[in-house]
Amino acid sequence: MAEATILVLNGPNLNMLGKREPAIYGATTLADIEGMCRAEAATRGVAIDFRQSNHEGDLVTWSQEARETHAGIIVNAGALTHTSVALRDALLSSELPVVEVHLSNIHARETFRHHSYIAPIAVGMICGLGAKGYVLAIEAMADIVRPTP
């Protein structure tokens, strides 16, 4: 049986990790997080397809395409979490399990960050645990999508 592939989507400004607001987001870069995800995926018997875009349309298109090619989606939509009905609808239309990830605790930040358009359609949300949240998301998603022996 083919290895399940998990799509890991990263939204606007996440390419600036390690440089942008390190007091909130830490010193870990997106490349570091990708490496952590790949290592965890290998131990869990799944593959990952790790992507980042500053453009909402890319994230929407990738979510739609995932329906035919991936087993699940992990998403850190960044600020689009709080604003994008289009991304929410694309994730929902993928008909795949979705895990939402945030480096910071969005509920302990500005009020406008407390609402997520993605949370109601996700199987779970991990926030406030920094880069470790991605690793936990890979672990959780692998349990969801990996065929049981």
C-alpha positions as CSV (number, residue, x, y, z in Angstrom):
1,M,0.0,0.0,0.0
2,A,1.3,3.5,-0.9
3,E,2.5,5.7,1.9
4,A,-0.1,8.3,3.0
5,T,0.9,11.9,2.2
6,I,0.0,14.8,4.4
7,L,-0.1,18.3,3.0
8,V,1.4,20.9,5.4
9,L,0.3,24.4,4.3
10,N,1.8,27.6,5.7
11,G,0.3,31.0,5.0
12,P,1.4,34.6,4.8
13,N,4.5,35.8,6.6
14,L,5.5,32.3,7.8
15,N,8.5,32.5,5.5
16,M,9.7,35.2,7.9
17,L,9.9,32.9,10.9
18,G,13.2,33.4,12.8
19,K,13.3,37.1,11.8
20,R,9.8,38.4,12.4
21,E,8.8,39.1,16.0
22,P,11.0,36.4,17.7
23,A,9.5,37.3,21.1
24,I,6.2,35.9,19.8
25,Y,7.2,33.3,17.2
26,G,10.7,32.3,18.3
27,A,14.0,31.9,16.5
28,T,13.1,28.7,14.6
29,T,12.8,29.2,10.9
30,L,10.3,27.6,8.6
31,A,13.1,25.5,7.1
32,D,13.8,24.2,10.6
33,I,10.1,23.4,11.1
34,E,10.0,21.6,7.8
35,G,13.0,19.5,8.9
36,M,11.2,18.6,12.2
37,C,8.1,17.7,10.3
38,R,10.0,15.4,7.8
39,A,11.8,13.7,10.7
40,E,8.5,13.1,12.6
41,A,6.7,11.9,9.4
42,A,9.5,9.4,8.7
43,T,9.0,7.9,12.2
44,R,5.2,7.7,11.7
45,G,5.3,6.0,8.3
46,V,3.8,9.0,6.3
47,A,5.1,11.4,3.8
48,I,4.7,15.2,3.8
49,D,4.3,17.8,1.2
50,F,5.4,21.0,2.9
51,R,4.4,24.4,1.2
52,Q,4.3,28.1,2.0
53,S,2.7,31.0,0.2
54,N,2.0,34.6,0.9
55,H,-0.9,34.4,-1.5
56,E,-4.4,33.3,-0.4
57,G,-5.1,31.9,-3.9
58,D,-2.2,29.5,-3.8
59,L,-3.4,28.1,-0.5
60,V,-7.0,27.7,-1.8
61,T,-5.8,26.0,-5.0
62,W,-3.5,23.6,-3.1
63,S,-6.3,22.7,-0.7
64,Q,-8.6,21.9,-3.6
65,E,-6.0,19.8,-5.4
66,A,-5.2,17.9,-2.2
67,R,-8.6,16.2,-2.5
68,E,-7.1,13.9,-5.2
69,T,-3.5,13.5,-3.9
70,H,-3.3,13.7,-0.1
71,A,-4.6,12.0,2.9
72,G,-4.9,15.0,5.2
73,I,-4.0,18.6,5.6
74,I,-2.2,20.4,8.4
75,V,-2.5,24.2,8.1
76,N,-1.0,27.2,9.7
77,A,-2.9,29.9,7.8
78,G,-1.3,32.7,9.7
79,A,-3.5,35.9,9.5
80,L,-5.8,34.2,7.0
81,T,-7.1,32.1,9.9
82,H,-9.0,35.1,11.0
83,T,-10.1,36.5,7.7
84,S,-10.4,33.9,4.9
85,V,-13.8,32.3,4.3
86,A,-12.3,31.2,0.9
87,L,-9.6,29.2,2.5
88,R,-12.0,27.7,5.0
89,D,-14.3,26.7,2.1
90,A,-11.4,25.2,0.1
91,L,-10.3,23.1,3.1
92,L,-13.8,21.9,3.7
93,S,-14.2,21.0,0.0
94,S,-11.1,18.9,0.1
95,E,-13.1,16.4,2.2
96,L,-9.9,15.6,4.1
97,P,-9.1,15.7,7.8
98,V,-7.6,19.1,8.8
99,V,-5.5,20.0,11.8
100,E,-5.0,23.7,12.5
101,V,-1.6,24.8,13.9
102,H,-0.4,28.1,15.4
103,L,2.9,28.8,16.9
104,S,1.5,31.3,19.4
105,N,-1.6,31.0,21.6
106,I,-4.0,32.9,19.4
107,H,-6.5,33.1,22.3
108,A,-4.0,34.9,24.5
109,R,-3.3,37.6,21.9
110,E,-5.3,40.4,20.3
111,T,-9.0,39.9,20.3
112,F,-9.2,39.8,16.5
113,R,-7.0,36.7,16.6
114,H,-9.3,34.8,18.8
115,H,-11.7,33.8,16.0
116,S,-10.7,31.1,13.5
117,Y,-12.7,30.4,10.4
118,I,-10.8,27.0,10.2
119,A,-11.4,25.7,13.7
120,P,-15.0,24.6,13.1
121,I,-14.1,22.4,10.2
122,A,-10.8,21.0,11.7
123,V,-10.6,17.8,13.6
124,G,-8.3,19.6,16.0
125,M,-6.2,22.7,16.8
126,I,-2.8,23.0,18.3
127,C,-1.7,26.5,19.4
128,G,0.8,28.1,21.7
129,L,3.4,25.3,21.7
130,G,5.8,26.9,19.1
131,A,7.4,24.7,16.5
132,K,6.6,21.6,18.6
133,G,3.0,22.1,17.6
134,Y,3.8,21.0,14.0
135,V,5.4,17.8,15.3
136,L,2.3,17.1,17.4
137,A,0.1,17.8,14.4
138,I,2.1,15.3,12.3
139,E,1.7,12.7,15.0
140,A,-2.0,13.3,15.3
141,M,-2.6,13.3,11.5
142,A,-0.5,10.2,11.0
143,D,-2.8,8.4,13.5
144,I,-5.8,9.7,11.6
145,V,-4.7,8.8,8.0
146,R,-2.4,5.8,8.4
147,P,-4.1,2.5,7.6
148,T,-4.3,0.2,10.6
149,P,-2.4,-3.1,10.2
